[in-house]
Amino acid sequence: MTTTTAADYLWFEERFPELAEAYCCTLIQDVAPTDLLRRLDGRDEPALTGVDAVVEAAYELSQESDGRRQLIAMTAVGSWTLLIEPNGYLGVTEDRALPASAGTRWVSHFVNVNGVDAFLWAEDCERRLSFEPMFPDERWGAAPDGLLDAMHRIGFHFGEDSPEHDLSPLAAFALAEHLTGAAVTPELLEDTAFSCFSVDVS
């Protein structure tokens, strides 16, 4: 859908280093926020402006709940709903994400402080593609090779290619944009008044 590459997201790690350490970003098509809360069994939390406030609140909630609840920030990006989970992974957890993708397209990517990462594209409860962005040679799902041309163009590193600077998290953002047409921008992360909810991850 787009010609965006990993290089177009170089700003992410520079401008939002706390979020970039560990996060999950998910885009869901044409699902109303109230329906999304129902699908994920979410509980409303106070709204927050800017992703830095979301990161702070997410860590506070995790400490207060002994790690049992995950804060998720939510906003509209065109016809898509963007979910941001600081230090979370619900969006790529298939036993939660696949049922929640009923009747829609679900695109999610995750990375944590230990370098563990994941990308998930689901459609109507079916896993279309999943892989680890750092190791894109191994892919699973109903269409594991359907995005190969786009993945090469976007900037994933295959085979023996060993880059000086790993751009796989940024390539995951670009691939999500390719699948959805929805761009995550610095202004979106800085200025948005996010609706927030939390889910039980115990």
C-alpha positions in Angstrom: 0.0 0.0 0.0 2.9 2.4 0.7 6.5 2.8 -0.2 7.5 3.5 3.4 10.7 1.8 4.6 12.5 1.3 7.9 14.4 4.5 7.4 11.2 6.5 7.5 10.8 5.5 11.2 14.3 6.4 12.4 12.7 9.1 14.5 11.0 6.6 16.7 14.0 5.4 18.8 15.5 8.9 18.9 12.3 10.8 20.1 10.6 8.1 22.2 13.5 6.1 23.8 11.4 4.9 26.8 8.7 3.5 24.7 11.1 2.1 22.1 12.7 -0.1 24.8 9.7 -2.3 25.1 6.3 -2.0 23.4 3.6 -3.6 21.3 1.7 -1.6 18.6 -1.5 -3.0 17.0 -3.7 -1.7 14.3 -7.3 -3.0 14.0 -9.6 -2.1 11.1 -13.1 -0.8 11.5 -13.8 -2.0 15.1 -15.4 0.5 17.4 -13.6 1.2 20.7 -16.5 -0.2 22.7 -16.4 -3.4 20.7 -12.7 -3.6 21.1 -12.9 -3.3 24.9 -15.5 -6.1 24.8 -13.3 -8.3 22.7 -10.3 -7.9 25.0 -12.3 -7.8 28.2 -10.9 -4.4 29.0 -11.5 -2.0 31.9 -11.7 1.7 31.3 -8.8 3.8 32.6 -8.2 7.6 32.7 -7.4 9.2 29.3 -3.8 10.5 28.8 -2.2 13.0 26.5 1.0 12.0 24.8 2.8 8.6 24.8 5.3 9.7 27.5 2.4 9.9 29.9 1.1 6.6 28.7 4.5 4.9 29.4 4.6 6.3 32.9 1.1 5.3 33.7 1.7 1.8 32.3 4.6 1.1 34.5 2.7 2.5 37.5 -0.2 0.2 36.8 2.1 -2.8 36.4 3.7 -2.1 39.8 0.4 -1.5 41.5 -1.1 -4.7 40.1 2.0 -6.9 40.6 2.2 -7.3 36.8 -1.4 -8.6 36.5 -2.8 -5.7 34.4 -1.5 -4.1 31.2 -2.3 -0.5 30.3 -3.3 0.0 26.6 -3.6 3.4 24.9 -6.0 3.7 22.0 -6.7 6.2 19.3 -8.2 6.4 15.7 -5.9 6.6 12.7 -8.3 6.9 9.8 -10.5 3.8 9.7 -8.0 2.0 12.0 -7.7 1.9 15.8 -4.1 2.0 17.1 -3.3 0.3 20.4 -0.1 1.1 22.2 1.1 -1.2 25.0 4.3 0.0 26.8 6.1 -3.1 28.0 3.2 -5.2 26.7 2.6 -8.0 24.3 -1.1 -8.7 24.2 -1.3 -7.7 20.5 0.9 -10.5 19.4 -0.5 -13.1 21.9 -2.3 -15.3 19.5 -4.8 -16.9 21.9 -6.0 -13.3 22.6 -5.4 -11.7 19.2 -6.8 -14.3 16.9 -10.3 -14.4 18.5 -10.3 -10.6 18.7 -9.6 -10.3 15.0 -13.0 -11.8 14.0 -14.4 -9.9 11.0 -11.4 -7.6 10.8 -7.7 -7.2 10.0 -5.3 -7.2 12.9 -1.6 -6.1 12.5 0.6 -6.1 15.5 4.4 -5.9 16.3 6.3 -6.2 19.6 9.8 -5.9 21.0 11.1 -6.1 24.5 14.2 -5.1 26.4 15.8 -8.5 25.8 15.5 -8.1 22.0 12.7 -10.6 21.7 10.3 -9.5 19.0 7.3 -10.6 17.0 5.0 -9.6 14.1 1.5 -10.8 13.6 -0.9 -10.3 10.8 -4.3 -11.9 11.4 -7.6 -11.8 9.4 -10.9 -13.0 10.8 -9.4 -15.3 13.4 -6.8 -16.7 11.0 -3.0 -16.2 11.3 -1.9 -14.9 7.9 1.7 -14.2 8.8 3.9 -14.3 11.9 7.6 -14.0 12.3 10.4 -12.5 14.4 11.5 -9.3 12.7 15.1 -9.9 13.6 14.9 -13.3 11.8 12.5 -12.9 8.9 13.8 -16.0 7.1 11.4 -18.1 9.2 7.8 -17.3 8.8 4.5 -19.0 9.7 0.8 -18.7 8.8 -1.5 -19.1 5.9 0.4 -16.7 3.7 4.0 -16.8 4.9 5.5 -15.6 1.6 2.8 -13.2 0.5 4.8 -10.1 1.7 8.3 -11.1 0.8 8.8 -8.5 -1.9 7.6 -5.8 0.4 9.7 -7.1 3.3 12.9 -6.9 1.2 12.0 -3.4 0.0 11.1 -2.2 3.5 14.5 -3.1 5.0 14.3 -6.5 6.7 17.6 -8.4 6.6 17.6 -11.9 5.2 20.1 -14.7 5.1 23.7 -13.8 5.9 23.1 -10.1 5.7 24.4 -8.7 9.0 23.7 -4.9 9.2 25.8 -2.6 11.4 22.6 -1.2 12.9 19.5 -3.5 13.3 16.5 -1.8 11.8 14.1 -4.7 12.3 11.8 -2.9 14.8 11.5 0.1 12.5 10.9 -2.2 9.5 8.0 -3.7 11.5 6.4 -0.3 11.7 6.9 0.1 8.0 5.4 -3.3 7.2 2.4 -2.5 9.5 1.9 0.7 7.5 2.2 -1.3 4.2 -0.6 -3.6 5.4 -2.9 -0.9 6.7 -2.1 2.4 5.1 -2.1 3.8 8.6 1.1 5.7 9.5 2.3 6.2 13.1 3.9 9.7 13.3 5.9 11.7 15.9 3.0 14.2 16.2 0.5 11.4 16.7 2.5 10.0 19.6 3.3 13.4 21.2 -0.1 15.2 20.9 -2.9 12.6 21.0 -5.3 12.5 23.8 -5.4 8.7 24.1 -8.4 6.8 25.5 -7.0 4.2 27.8 -8.0 0.8 29.2 -6.4 -2.1 30.9 -6.5 -5.9 30.6 -5.8 -8.8 32.8 -2.6 -10.5 31.7 -2.1 -12.7 34.8 
